[in-house]
Amino acid sequence: MSFHTKTVHQSKKVSKNFNSKVTPIYQTSSFSFDNLDELESYFHGETPYLYSRYGNPNTDELGSAVAALEGAEAGVAASSGMSAILSALLSVAKNGDHIVACDDLYGGTYHLLDQEIRSFGIDVTFVSFANEEEIRAAIRPNTKLLYTESITNPLLRAENIPLLVKIAKEHKLITIVDNTFATPFLLQPCVDGVDLVVHSATKYLGGHSDISAGIVVGREDIIQVAKQKVVSLGANLSPFEAWLTCRGIKTLALRMEKQTRNAQFIADSLRENENIAKVYYPNNVSEKGNGAIVSIELAPHCDIRSFFSSLGWIKVVPSLGGVETAVSYPLGTSHRNLPKAAQEKLGINERVVRISVGIEDRQDIINQLLIAIKA
Ligand SMILES: *Cc1c(COP(=O)(O)O)cnc(C)c1O
């Protein structure tokens, strides 16, 4: 062999199983085959992997892990929360169908449904899911699915999942619930009869603000279709990010326990503050707590700019779910694209602030928040 050829072929591929404690990262675009029979066996489901966009050990591990935590039959990982949501929607609805969606959604999901999904010829009606009659009135003969979030963003309304499942069963509809804010630590909508649960794993499942990832879990038959959508849309997650997400999940319970307790303390501490007009924090999510996000509306006499410039070690970040406490401005970021009328109806105004409570000591968090609120 010439030197050039040796540089490519001399490093010996390790394909043995060494019983490593942690799953190795299969950072490979494709898998190799010894002969044509082996290649053919992939297409008969006997060899698991061919090409990483179709499937990879790390992304499969993540899909199964989240399915297990959610009490779901199966799962598939995707490159982001948005691509997970898109894949889930397209695995149920097609041209000519109709979706009834909650009007109080993550801004990106609202935009996806309102713009992209409509451009696929799928009609969407947004209604308040706080009102059973509004949901029922929106259902048409071509309605295929109900879409909502288990805890809504940023005003933190806990969805009535059993009611939703009941309405869906009566009309033979599929239910999809975004469980990003609650995580399976607090709620497992599939166990209550929801067909598909989606996650932005970018948030609590990853937990360290260092990945973009999404997951769909739920009914085996629909997940098979969702897997095909992920393959066709090229919405696959990279092996390394799947691996990081699996690592993050190992501390999900510890993080959520602490963050939820901290958030309850922050919400309780801010309720009597003269500079705060409203505290948004649910009280009926689960017996393990009510989640780790607290939203507040500062009083009309407060200067929102002074608040944001006085946060000290608390970072201003347009995201949530990490171990560090972070504050975001929904009107300026996540809900910027929501129509003005929808923002007003929901109460997302220029004084609303969303706090993603971290794992720090709760007294340090409240002290720093009080400095900003006073400012
Ligand atoms: C962030 C978020 C998304 C979108 O997820 P990405 O990972 O950013 O694509 C969807 N739903 C909710 C509730 C979110 O918070």
The ligand as an SDF file (V2000), in Angstrom:
LIG
                    3D

 15 15  0  0  0  0  0  0  0  0999 V2000
  -38.3440   25.8020   22.7120 C   0  0  0  0  0  0  0  0  0  0  0  0
  -39.6820   25.2040   22.5340 C   0  0  0  0  0  0  0  0  0  0  0  0
  -40.0250   24.6140   21.3120 C   0  0  0  0  0  0  0  0  0  0  0  0
  -39.1070   24.6090   20.1160 C   0  0  0  0  0  0  0  0  0  0  0  0
  -38.0050   23.8070   20.3620 O   0  0  0  0  0  0  0  0  0  0  0  0
  -36.5750   23.9830   19.6230 P   0  0  0  0  0  0  0  0  0  0  0  0
  -35.7500   22.9370   20.2580 O   0  0  0  0  0  0  0  0  0  0  0  0
  -36.1160   25.3800   19.8770 O   0  0  0  0  0  0  0  0  0  0  0  0
  -36.8190   23.7450   18.1730 O   0  0  0  0  0  0  0  0  0  0  0  0
  -41.2760   24.0260   21.2170 C   0  0  0  0  0  0  0  0  0  0  0  0
  -42.1360   24.0270   22.2530 N   0  0  0  0  0  0  0  0  0  0  0  0
  -41.8340   24.6010   23.4330 C   0  0  0  0  0  0  0  0  0  0  0  0
  -42.8300   24.5720   24.5360 C   0  0  0  0  0  0  0  0  0  0  0  0
  -40.6010   25.2080   23.6190 C   0  0  0  0  0  0  0  0  0  0  0  0
  -40.2970   25.7840   24.7830 O   0  0  0  0  0  0  0  0  0  0  0  0
  1  2  1  0
  2  3  1  0
  2 14  2  0
  3  4  1  0
  3 10  2  0
  4  5  1  0
  5  6  1  0
  6  7  2  0
  6  8  1  0
  6  9  1  0
 10 11  1  0
 11 12  2  0
 12 13  1  0
 12 14  1  0
 14 15  1  0
M  END
$$$$
